[in-house]
Amino acid sequence: MTTAEILLTIIVIALIAFILYYYFKGSAGHISISRPMESRVDEYLDRHFEHMVDEWSLMDTYQVRTFREHNDPALTEEEMRMGSLKDFRHEMTDTLAGLEERLNVLERENSSE
């Protein structure tokens, strides 16, 4: 093998290793398959928050862990409630649009008579 072939092989192996490292580094944690981007952002924010807590020593990790254990179920419940409220809002918007259209039709029928 020539020197160029050896260098090219090393570069290709390094590139593949970097891609694999980046892929597995991003997938370490609670990454959701159905929402990969949101879960990666959540993981990043969680890591950043933990880093800030360690850096500034605002709380020890035990306090953070107990806070999360006590408040995560309530926050999850609130997120689900907000999702159902958004669905209700969309349904009501569609219903109001349909009612408005029916009202316009009735007004046209009454004005033509």
C-alpha positions, 0 to 999 in steps of 0.5 A: 500500500502506498502512503496515500492509500494508508492516509485515505484509509485512516481518514475514512476510519476516523470519519466513521468513528466520529459519526458513530461516536456522535450518533451514540453520544446523542442517543445516550439518555431517554431519547424517544423514537416518536419525537427524537428532536424534542427528546434530544432537546429535553436531554440537552436542557437536562444536562445543561441544568445539571451542569449549572447546578454543579457549577453554581452549587445552588442545590446538591444533586439529592435535592434536585433528584427529590424535586424531580421525583415529587414534581415530575408526575404533576408536570406530566399531568399538566402537560397532558391537560394542556394537550387536551385543552389544545385539542378542545380549542381546535375542536371548538374552532372547527365547530364555531367555523361550521356554525358560522357557515350554517348561520350565513346560509340561513341568513342568505335563505331568509334574505332571499325570501 
